[in-house]
Amino acid sequence: MYFRCAAATHLAVHGLRSRSASGLDLPDGADSIRLDFETDDPTDDIRVTFSDGRRA
């Protein structure tokens, strides 16, 4: 559970600052713009949508 909280916090802080999340293999300018929790996705804990349309 700690990892999920840390990952969500990392993505949220970078998104609020309009910065690319460090440690991810994304092109420059791909900022996190939306976080969803407990989704219907197979990994259902956290889904992040980036400004270039990618999801993880």
One Martini backbone bead per residue (centre of mass of N, CA, C, O) as a GRO file, in nm:
protein
   56
    1MET     BB    1   0.056   0.064  -0.019
    2TYR     BB    2   0.288   0.263  -0.008
    3PHE     BB    3   0.353   0.268  -0.312
    4ARG     BB    4   0.083   0.387  -0.409
    5CYS     BB    5   0.107   0.652  -0.254
    6ALA     BB    6   0.377   0.743  -0.373
    7ALA     BB    7   0.296   0.737  -0.671
    8ALA     BB    8   0.057   0.934  -0.653
    9THR     BB    9   0.215   1.171  -0.536
   10HIS     BB   10   0.422   1.202  -0.759
   11LEU     BB   11   0.217   1.255  -0.990
   12ALA     BB   12   0.062   1.493  -0.862
   13VAL     BB   13   0.293   1.693  -0.819
   14HIS     BB   14   0.386   1.705  -1.112
   15GLY     BB   15   0.113   1.794  -1.229
   16LEU     BB   16   0.083   2.061  -1.061
   17ARG     BB   17   0.374   2.159  -1.191
   18SER     BB   18   0.403   2.085  -1.491
   19ARG     BB   19   0.565   1.803  -1.481
   20SER     BB   20   0.757   1.556  -1.545
   21ALA     BB   21   0.791   1.242  -1.449
   22SER     BB   22   1.015   1.085  -1.291
   23GLY     BB   23   1.121   0.761  -1.413
   24LEU     BB   24   0.995   0.794  -1.696
   25ASP     BB   25   0.938   0.690  -2.040
   26LEU     BB   26   0.901   1.009  -2.155
   27PRO     BB   27   0.831   1.268  -2.316
   28ASP     BB   28   0.857   1.578  -2.336
   29GLY     BB   29   0.557   1.716  -2.191
   30ALA     BB   30   0.441   1.458  -2.034
   31ASP     BB   31   0.188   1.523  -1.835
   32SER     BB   32   0.001   1.487  -1.566
   33ILE     BB   33  -0.378   1.522  -1.575
   34ARG     BB   34  -0.474   1.231  -1.455
   35LEU     BB   35  -0.632   1.061  -1.175
   36ASP     BB   36  -0.713   0.718  -1.104
   37PHE     BB   37  -0.910   0.513  -0.884
   38GLU     BB   38  -1.034   0.216  -0.883
   39THR     BB   39  -1.055   0.069  -1.149
   40ASP     BB   40  -1.132  -0.154  -1.431
   41ASP     BB   41  -0.864  -0.221  -1.461
   42PRO     BB   42  -0.637  -0.473  -1.417
   43THR     BB   43  -0.469  -0.259  -1.210
   44ASP     BB   44  -0.703  -0.083  -1.035
   45ASP     BB   45  -0.546   0.148  -0.868
   46ILE     BB   46  -0.382   0.320  -1.102
   47ARG     BB   47  -0.448   0.597  -1.327
   48VAL     BB   48  -0.270   0.768  -1.584
   49THR     BB   49  -0.292   1.077  -1.759
   50PHE     BB   50  -0.152   1.226  -2.032
   51SER     BB   51  -0.110   1.500  -2.245
   52ASP     BB   52  -0.059   1.281  -2.497
   53GLY     BB   53  -0.277   1.026  -2.408
   54ARG     BB   54  -0.147   0.854  -2.224
   55ARG     BB   55  -0.147   0.544  -2.035
   56ALA     BB   56  -0.084   0.383  -1.686
   0.00000   0.00000   0.00000
